[in-house]
Amino acid sequence: MKAGGAQSWLPRAGRKTTRLVHDAYASVMAWLSPPRMIEDPALIPPPGKAVKIDPADGITVENGFESGFHGIDIAAGFTWPDLWLVELQEAFVAGDQGQVFLEDGTFLSICPSLKRLPIRKLRRPLSLLSRRIEGVCFHLTGVDHENHGHFLFQHLPRLLAAREQLREHGDTFKVLVAPGHKKWQTRYLTYFGISGDRIVELSAGTTRVERLIYVPLPYGSSYICNPRLYREMRDGFCGGKAAASGDGEVLFISRKDAPDRRLTNEAEIIGICEEAFGKVAVVMLGKLPLDEQIRRSSQARLVIGPQGQGLSVVLFMRQGALVVMEHGDRFRPLGWCRAFCDTGIMLGVSSLRLVSGTGADEQRCWSYPPERFREEMLRLRDLLPPPSTAP
């Protein structure tokens, strides 16, 4: 693969300058000329091609554990659309979110995340400022690429869905990721046979790709997609050492180090967990290596924590129960808390949400009433199997 610098009259353009130039160009073009768009993959002209790799479907989630705990029927389920794989020749990829354009400049807008994208924010390709990457590349960036939860639940499934089609390229294809995110995304991708030397960071500007393989985000009525892809993901993460038998650990996923959406009485809540379950391991994922996150989550008998991307560890769980704490005065039928629980259930993990009955402040921080939580933990303790007494 060859991936040189900007081949243009601006050879030393830094990231900031590149971004400013592309932003200015996008603003001018939004006023002068709306982009040509393709919104139906079946309309992609040759030599490009599109193939359906996963048909539209849906699932009713068996939500008996949560419904039984709360004494009400809480329906759960979601649908997902047809999923397409597109292959383009000499395509342009623009910006850190990787907007895809055909060689003639037509914008490929087949991803559900692009439906609300304002045209003025559409970063358009500048061929004179582009670098070119030879060979086959899989596109793995997009909206919310910088968030671990979104990456795991929405972006990584795109790669897994395309596995059969990528197999013909062996270990020769590259994976394109957003600038500045290769280091942490590589940690996840190595579990699926993608080594760091095959992962290429895009730029804030324009990249031209000889052969681009693109799969849009696969979600539909929820934030999640076909359960098969999450089972494949869990199997990929939980191989080797992570497959050892569980030790019954209780994990509390802390947001103490988060910039916002913190649980303000977290220490008190952890103390109540210890009253109910004994020893509780408090985990801040940013300080725990990924292999340890996988090992401990896969062996835990209970994982509990406030709403946030840390609860993505459900994708590593092979047993036990998941408890998602959320603020508000009612259960929301959709949203990430529902998505975490649905994923847990589909992976064979008993899952439920607890709602605080309280609101959040300007930083979206919130508290959970301690007496309410104590009563819920004591009821939960009676429902769960006792911890292992094996040495």
C-alpha positions as CSV (number, residue, x, y, z in Angstrom):
1,M,0.0,0.0,0.0
2,K,1.2,3.5,-0.8
3,A,-0.2,6.3,1.2
4,G,1.7,9.5,0.6
5,G,1.1,13.0,1.8
6,A,-1.0,15.7,0.2
7,Q,-0.1,15.9,-3.5
8,S,-0.8,19.5,-4.2
9,W,0.3,23.1,-4.1
10,L,0.0,22.8,-0.3
11,P,2.4,19.9,0.4
12,R,3.0,20.7,4.1
13,A,-0.5,21.5,5.1
14,G,-1.1,20.6,8.7
15,R,-4.2,19.0,10.1
16,K,-5.7,22.4,11.2
17,T,-5.0,24.0,7.9
18,T,-6.4,21.1,6.0
19,R,-9.6,21.2,8.0
20,L,-10.0,24.9,7.5
21,V,-9.5,24.6,3.8
22,H,-12.0,21.8,3.5
23,D,-14.5,23.5,5.7
24,A,-14.3,26.7,3.7
25,Y,-14.8,24.7,0.5
26,A,-17.8,22.9,1.9
27,S,-19.4,26.2,2.9
28,V,-18.9,27.7,-0.5
29,M,-20.1,24.6,-2.4
30,A,-23.2,24.2,-0.2
31,W,-24.2,27.7,-1.4
32,L,-23.2,27.3,-5.0
33,S,-24.0,23.7,-5.8
34,P,-25.9,21.0,-3.9
35,P,-24.1,17.7,-4.2
36,R,-25.3,14.9,-6.4
37,M,-26.3,12.0,-4.2
38,I,-27.0,8.3,-4.4
39,E,-29.4,7.1,-1.6
40,D,-30.2,3.7,-3.0
41,P,-27.2,1.3,-3.2
42,A,-28.9,-0.5,-6.1
43,L,-28.3,2.7,-8.2
44,I,-24.6,2.7,-7.9
45,P,-23.2,2.8,-11.5
46,P,-20.4,0.4,-12.7
47,P,-17.6,-0.3,-12.1
48,G,-19.0,0.1,-8.6
49,K,-21.2,-2.6,-7.3
50,A,-23.5,-3.3,-4.3
51,V,-24.6,-6.6,-2.7
52,K,-27.0,-7.2,0.1
53,I,-25.2,-9.1,2.9
54,D,-27.9,-9.2,5.6
55,P,-31.7,-9.0,5.0
56,A,-34.0,-6.7,7.0
57,D,-35.5,-8.4,10.0
58,G,-36.4,-7.9,13.6
59,I,-36.5,-9.7,17.0
60,T,-38.8,-9.7,20.1
61,V,-36.5,-9.8,23.1
62,E,-37.5,-12.1,25.9
63,N,-37.6,-9.6,28.8
64,G,-38.9,-11.8,31.6
65,F,-36.2,-11.0,34.1
66,E,-36.7,-7.2,34.0
67,S,-40.5,-7.5,33.8
68,G,-40.6,-10.0,36.7
69,F,-38.3,-7.8,38.9
70,H,-40.5,-4.7,38.4
71,G,-43.8,-6.6,38.4
72,I,-44.9,-5.1,35.0
73,D,-44.8,-6.3,31.4
74,I,-41.9,-4.4,29.7
75,A,-41.9,-5.2,26.0
76,A,-38.6,-5.2,24.2
77,G,-37.6,-5.7,20.6
78,F,-36.2,-4.0,17.6
79,T,-35.8,-4.2,13.8
80,W,-32.9,-3.6,11.4
81,P,-32.9,-2.8,7.7
82,D,-31.3,-4.5,4.7
83,L,-27.5,-4.2,5.0
84,W,-25.5,-3.6,1.9
85,L,-21.8,-3.9,1.0
86,V,-20.6,-1.4,-1.6
87,E,-17.4,-1.7,-3.5
88,L,-16.1,1.4,-5.3
89,Q,-13.1,2.1,-7.5
90,E,-11.1,5.3,-7.1
91,A,-13.4,6.6,-4.4
92,F,-12.9,9.7,-2.4
93,V,-13.1,9.7,1.4
94,A,-13.4,13.1,3.0
95,G,-13.0,14.2,6.6
96,D,-12.5,12.3,9.9
97,Q,-16.1,10.9,9.6
98,G,-15.1,9.5,6.2
99,Q,-17.9,10.8,3.9
100,V,-17.7,8.6,0.8
101,F,-17.8,10.0,-2.8
102,L,-17.7,8.3,-6.1
103,E,-14.9,9.2,-8.5
104,D,-17.1,11.7,-10.3
105,G,-17.9,13.5,-7.0
106,T,-21.3,11.9,-6.3
107,F,-22.0,11.6,-2.6
108,L,-22.9,8.1,-1.3
109,S,-25.6,8.7,1.2
110,I,-26.9,5.2,2.1
111,C,-26.2,5.3,5.8
112,P,-29.0,6.0,8.3
113,S,-26.6,8.3,10.2
114,L,-26.4,10.7,7.2
115,K,-30.2,11.4,7.0
116,R,-29.9,14.4,9.4
117,L,-26.5,15.7,8.1
118,P,-26.8,19.4,7.0
119,I,-25.4,19.9,3.5
120,R,-23.4,22.8,4.8
121,K,-21.5,20.4,7.1
122,L,-20.8,17.9,4.3
123,R,-17.1,17.9,3.9
124,R,-16.5,17.5,0.1
125,P,-13.4,16.0,-1.5
126,L,-10.6,18.2,-2.9
127,S,-8.8,16.0,-5.3
128,L,-5.8,18.4,-5.6
129,L,-5.2,18.1,-1.9
130,S,-5.7,14.3,-1.7
131,R,-3.4,11.5,-0.9
132,R,-3.9,8.1,-2.6
133,I,-4.0,4.7,-1.0
134,E,-3.5,1.7,-3.3
135,G,-5.2,-1.7,-2.8
136,V,-8.3,-2.8,-1.0
137,C,-9.5,-0.8,2.0
138,F,-12.4,-1.3,4.4
139,H,-14.1,1.9,5.6
140,L,-14.4,1.9,9.4
141,T,-15.1,5.4,10.5
142,G,-18.3,7.6,10.6
143,V,-20.6,9.3,13.0
144,D,-19.5,8.9,16.7
145,H,-16.3,7.0,15.8
146,E,-14.5,8.5,18.8
147,N,-16.8,6.8,21.3
148,H,-15.9,3.3,22.5
149,G,-19.5,2.3,22.9
150,H,-20.5,3.5,19.4
151,F,-17.4,1.9,17.9
152,L,-18.3,-1.5,19.5
153,F,-22.0,-1.5,19.0
154,Q,-22.3,0.2,15.6
155,H,-19.0,0.3,13.7
156,L,-17.3,-3.0,14.5
157,P,-20.5,-5.0,13.4
158,R,-20.0,-3.5,10.0
159,L,-16.6,-5.3,9.7
160,L,-18.0,-8.5,11.1
161,A,-21.0,-8.4,8.6
162,A,-18.5,-8.1,5.7
163,R,-16.2,-11.0,6.8
164,E,-17.3,-13.4,4.1
165,Q,-16.7,-10.9,1.3
166,L,-13.4,-9.8,2.9
167,R,-12.1,-13.3,3.1
168,E,-11.3,-13.4,-0.6
169,H,-8.7,-10.6,0.1
170,G,-7.0,-12.6,2.9
171,D,-4.8,-10.5,5.1
172,T,-4.0,-8.0,2.3
173,F,-6.9,-5.5,2.8
174,K,-6.4,-2.4,5.0
175,V,-8.8,-0.9,7.5
176,L,-9.4,2.9,7.4
177,V,-10.0,4.6,10.7
178,A,-10.5,8.2,11.9
179,P,-7.4,10.3,12.6
180,G,-6.1,10.1,16.1
181,H,-8.0,6.9,17.0
182,K,-5.8,4.1,15.6
183,K,-4.1,3.3,18.9
184,W,-7.2,2.4,20.9
185,Q,-9.2,0.9,18.0
186,T,-6.3,-1.4,17.1
187,R,-6.7,-3.0,20.6
188,Y,-10.2,-4.2,19.6
189,L,-9.4,-5.0,16.0
190,T,-6.5,-7.4,16.8
191,Y,-9.1,-9.8,18.4
192,F,-10.5,-10.2,14.9
193,G,-7.2,-10.7,13.0
194,I,-6.5,-7.1,12.0
195,S,-3.0,-6.2,13.0
196,G,-1.8,-2.6,13.5
197,D,0.2,-2.5,10.3
198,R,-3.0,-3.0,8.4
199,I,-4.9,-0.1,10.0
200,V,-4.5,3.3,8.3
201,E,-5.6,6.7,9.8
202,L,-7.5,9.0,7.4
203,S,-7.0,12.7,7.6
204,A,-9.3,15.7,8.1
205,G,-9.0,16.3,4.4
206,T,-9.3,14.0,1.3
207,T,-8.1,10.5,0.7
208,R,-8.4,8.7,-2.6
209,V,-8.8,4.9,-2.4
210,E,-8.1,2.5,-5.2
211,R,-10.7,0.0,-4.1
212,L,-13.0,0.9,-1.2
213,I,-15.3,-1.5,0.6
214,Y,-18.1,0.3,2.5
215,V,-20.8,-1.0,4.7
216,P,-23.2,1.6,6.3
217,L,-24.1,1.5,10.0
218,P,-26.4,-1.5,10.5
219,Y,-28.9,-0.2,13.1
220,G,-32.6,0.3,12.6
221,S,-35.3,1.1,15.1
222,S,-32.8,0.8,18.0
223,Y,-29.1,1.6,18.4
224,I,-28.2,-2.1,17.8
225,C,-28.4,-4.5,15.0
226,N,-28.6,-8.2,14.1
227,P,-27.9,-10.3,17.3
228,R,-25.8,-12.7,15.3
229,L,-23.1,-10.0,14.9
230,Y,-22.9,-9.4,18.7
231,R,-22.6,-13.1,19.3
232,E,-19.7,-13.3,16.9
233,M,-18.2,-10.3,18.6
234,R,-18.4,-11.8,22.0
235,D,-16.9,-15.1,20.7
236,G,-14.0,-13.1,19.2
237,F,-13.3,-11.3,22.4
238,C,-13.8,-14.2,24.8
239,G,-11.4,-16.7,23.3
240,G,-8.3,-18.0,25.0
241,K,-7.7,-16.9,28.6
242,A,-11.1,-15.1,28.7
243,A,-12.9,-18.4,28.3
244,A,-11.9,-19.7,31.8
245,S,-14.7,-20.5,34.3
246,G,-16.1,-17.7,36.3
247,D,-15.1,-16.7,39.8
248,G,-18.4,-14.9,40.8
249,E,-16.9,-11.4,41.0
250,V,-19.3,-8.4,41.4
251,L,-18.2,-5.4,39.2
252,F,-19.3,-1.8,39.6
253,I,-18.5,0.2,36.4
254,S,-17.6,3.6,37.7
255,R,-18.0,7.0,35.9
256,K,-16.1,8.9,38.6
257,D,-13.5,10.0,36.1
258,A,-16.0,11.0,33.3
259,P,-16.3,14.6,32.3
260,D,-20.1,14.5,32.6
261,R,-23.1,12.2,33.3
262,R,-21.6,11.2,36.6
263,L,-23.5,9.5,39.4
264,T,-23.0,12.1,42.1
265,N,-23.6,9.7,45.1
266,E,-21.6,6.8,43.5
267,A,-19.6,6.1,46.7
268,E,-22.8,5.7,48.7
269,I,-24.3,3.4,46.0
270,I,-21.2,1.2,46.0
271,G,-21.5,0.9,49.7
272,I,-25.1,-0.4,49.4
273,C,-23.9,-2.9,46.8
274,E,-21.4,-4.2,49.3
275,E,-24.1,-4.5,51.9
276,A,-26.1,-6.7,49.6
277,F,-23.4,-8.7,47.8
278,G,-20.2,-8.5,49.9
279,K,-17.0,-7.5,48.1
280,V,-17.5,-5.3,45.1
281,A,-14.7,-4.5,42.6
282,V,-15.0,-0.9,41.4
283,V,-13.7,-0.6,37.8
284,M,-12.7,2.5,35.9
285,L,-12.3,1.1,32.4
286,G,-9.8,3.8,31.3
287,K,-7.4,2.4,33.9
288,L,-7.9,-1.3,33.1
289,P,-6.2,-3.0,30.1
290,L,-8.6,-4.4,27.5
291,D,-7.6,-8.0,28.2
292,E,-8.4,-7.5,31.9
293,Q,-11.8,-5.9,31.0
294,I,-12.7,-8.9,28.9
295,R,-11.5,-11.5,31.5
296,R,-13.2,-9.9,34.5
297,S,-16.4,-9.1,32.7
298,S,-16.7,-12.6,31.1
299,Q,-16.3,-14.2,34.6
300,A,-18.4,-11.8,36.6
301,R,-21.6,-13.0,38.3
302,L,-23.0,-9.4,38.4
303,V,-22.1,-6.2,36.5
304,I,-23.8,-3.0,37.6
305,G,-23.3,0.7,36.8
306,P,-24.8,4.0,35.7
307,Q,-25.7,4.6,32.1
308,G,-22.7,5.3,29.9
309,Q,-20.3,3.7,27.4
310,G,-18.7,1.7,30.2
311,L,-21.6,-0.7,30.1
312,S,-20.3,-1.8,26.7
313,V,-18.6,-4.6,28.7
314,V,-21.8,-6.5,28.3
315,L,-20.3,-7.6,25.0
316,F,-17.7,-9.5,27.0
317,M,-20.1,-11.2,29.4
318,R,-20.8,-14.9,29.2
319,Q,-22.8,-15.4,32.4
320,G,-24.4,-13.7,35.4
321,A,-26.5,-10.5,35.4
322,L,-26.3,-6.9,34.1
323,V,-27.9,-4.0,36.0
324,V,-28.1,-0.6,34.2
325,M,-28.9,2.4,36.3
326,E,-30.6,5.3,34.5
327,H,-32.0,8.7,35.6
328,G,-35.5,9.8,34.9
329,D,-39.0,9.0,36.1
330,R,-39.8,6.2,33.6
331,F,-38.4,3.5,31.5
332,R,-37.6,4.7,27.9
333,P,-38.6,2.2,25.2
334,L,-35.5,3.0,23.2
335,G,-32.1,4.4,24.0
336,W,-28.7,3.1,25.1
337,C,-29.9,1.7,28.4
338,R,-32.4,-0.4,26.6
339,A,-29.8,-1.4,24.0
340,F,-27.3,-2.6,26.7
341,C,-30.0,-4.7,28.3
342,D,-31.3,-6.1,24.9
343,T,-27.7,-7.0,24.0
344,G,-27.2,-8.8,27.4
345,I,-30.3,-10.8,27.0
346,M,-29.4,-11.8,23.4
347,L,-26.0,-13.0,24.8
348,G,-27.7,-15.1,27.6
349,V,-27.1,-12.6,30.4
350,S,-30.0,-11.7,32.7
351,S,-30.5,-7.9,32.3
352,L,-32.6,-5.2,33.8
353,R,-32.7,-1.4,34.2
354,L,-33.3,0.6,37.3
355,V,-34.7,4.0,37.0
356,S,-33.9,6.6,39.6
357,G,-37.0,8.8,39.6
358,T,-34.6,11.8,39.6
359,G,-33.5,14.3,37.0
360,A,-30.1,15.4,35.8
361,D,-28.3,18.8,36.2
362,E,-26.7,20.9,33.4
363,Q,-23.8,18.5,33.1
364,R,-26.2,15.6,33.0
365,C,-24.9,14.4,36.4
366,W,-27.5,12.8,38.7
367,S,-28.1,10.8,41.9
368,Y,-29.9,7.6,42.8
369,P,-32.0,7.7,46.0
370,P,-30.1,5.4,48.4
371,E,-33.1,3.8,50.2
372,R,-34.7,3.0,46.9
373,F,-31.5,1.4,45.7
374,R,-31.0,-0.6,48.9
375,E,-34.5,-2.1,48.6
376,E,-33.8,-3.0,44.9
377,M,-30.4,-4.6,45.7
378,L,-31.9,-6.7,48.4
379,R,-34.6,-8.0,46.1
380,L,-32.0,-8.6,43.4
381,R,-29.8,-10.6,45.7
382,D,-32.7,-12.9,46.4
383,L,-33.2,-13.5,42.7
384,L,-29.6,-14.3,41.7
385,P,-27.9,-17.6,42.4
386,P,-25.5,-17.5,45.3
387,P,-21.8,-16.9,44.6
388,S,-19.6,-19.9,44.0
389,T,-18.0,-21.4,47.1
390,A,-15.4,-23.3,45.2
391,P,-11.8,-22.5,46.3
